[in-house]
Structure formats: structure tokens, C-alpha cells
């Protein structure tokens, strides 16, 4: 039986084709996602951003009210803690690679960090309120923790 090369190689000038690079990027992203590397990478970047924002808050937010400073500290704490947890989810995903619950928990941690501390940062630094986005971020974080727990219990 003749084995044909993949479809993108059959097209003329496939290296010049932007779809080739998109396909390659998606394939790489999917392999990193399956191995948990993507969550480790995003968690590491998120942790760095948390430290930067925490330092900014400690030095640049001298003239804000005590309430706003408290909100900022809460955002910093939740941001840093959940960034570390996201790295740990990536490590767990490497040990339990086929668990959809573990992967969903990672995505919910990402959404939760963007929505919960993210909106609190905006509230303190720019006086912009996002309404229900903050509690929705909190719900994402709660669900992420629950999925992580159930996913680890269901692991083979």
C-alpha cells in the first residue's frame, strides 16, 4: 500500500503557505497542552506578572484609600496563589495526561485569574468596575478547585 504524505505537503509551495505554519503552531500547542506544559508556562508568566503588580502596588499606590489598598492586596494574593496552582495543575496534567477534568480545571484557573484579580486590579488602579465579572471569576476559581479534586480522584 502506498503511504501518501499529509495533505499540507501535497499543496505546491507548502512552506510559503501560511496555513502550514498555522497547522504547525496548532499541532505544537496541542502537544504542549496534552503534556501540561502550556499550563506551566502560563502559570509562570502569570506569577511574574503577579510579582510585578505586587511591587507596583507596594510602591506606586501610596496615595490611595485603605479600602482600595486592601482590594489590591486581595487581588495580588489571589493572583500569585492561583498562578502557583496553575503551574501545579500543569505538573499534575503531565502525570494524568488524559484527564479532561484536570485540563478543564487549568482553563478555569486561567479564566478565574483573569476575571477575579484582573477586575480587582482595574477597580483599584483605574476606578473601573466590571460588575459581575469579579464574582464570575471567583466562581471559575471555585469550580477549578473542584474539578482538580474530582479529576485527581478519578485518575487511574
Protein Blocks (a to p, Z undefined) as FASTA:
>chain_A
ZZdddfklmpghklmpmklmmmmmmmmmmmmmmnommmmmmmmmmmmmmmmmmmmmmmmm
mmbcfklmmmmmmmmmmmmmmmmmmmmmmmmmmmmmmlmklmmmmmmmmmmmmmmmmmmm
mmmmnopaehjmmmmmmmmmmmmmmmmmmmmmmpZZ
